[in-house]
Amino acid sequence: MAPQPKQPSPQSSSLPTSSALKPRSSSRPPHAFKNRMALGAYIDAPESFPPSVVIYHNADFVVIHDRFPKATVHILLLPRSPQHRLLHPFEALQDVEFLGKVRAETERLKVLAAGELQRRLGRFSRADARREAVLNGEEEEADLPQLPRGRNWLAEIRCGVHAVPSMGHMHVHVFSRDMHSPCMKHRKHYNSFNTPFLVDIADFPLAREDVGRGRGDAREQGFMKRDLVCWRCGRNFGNRFKELKGHLEDEFEQWKRE
């Protein structure tokens, strides 16, 4: 008789770092997040997840924190439309009506992401110094017509879709441009966000001849094999990811202080 598989103990089934990413319903299949269809759990039952995972949801979209963020702020917009959510994004975004909805929600999300970036990094920024002084009570707000606007954090937010998505459900990346994250581990991670492999939502709808680029041509064009080039200063690191990673630490410290 074959040995019975071991049953996990109650203690082992609750991990402090990942349990928040699991639906609260016990009806979810195990390993729901270990395949290309993982995002479907968020789309189907966003209310099953805590606010630390699902930021907000409505009839058309679910917005979540990326589980493996590649930047200080990295969130995903997940369309819920049954007609579009399983299409390649290049095809889905050819639908002008659907594209309009995605653009509107993305603009709202960019503002939200910029606000979060300012909340996290504003105290370090020279451009935000006066604004922070007012917020901290170091300068009288009554002496000012309004709270100083400070740095244009919205300009630090990017958004787009990958030419060859890693997940089966359509998703739009909205992220800060710093590429500063412990989850930035490989050359392909960096180049997937810093080459034409990432297509900005503003570029849609694509010309018909470009729609097919999402069927594998993007990899054939060598986007993942391109030299690693710093997003901020333009320095070329060739294929030396470890050196780039260290350089990005320095760039992050300078960038957040602008």
Secondary structure, 3 states (H helix, E strand, C coil): CCCCCCCCCCCCCCCCCCHHHCCCCCCCCCCCCCCCCCCHHHHHCHHHCCCCCEEEECCCEEEEECCCCCCCCEEEEEECCCCCCCCCHHHHCCCHHHHHHHHHHHHHHHHHHHHHHHHHHHHHCHHHHHHHHHHCCCCCHHHCCCCCCCCCHHHHEEEEEECCCCCCCCCEEEEECCCCCCCCCCHHHHHHHHCCCEEEHHHCCCCHHHHHHHHCHHHHCCHHHCCCECCCCCCECCCCHHHHHHHHHHHHHHHCCC
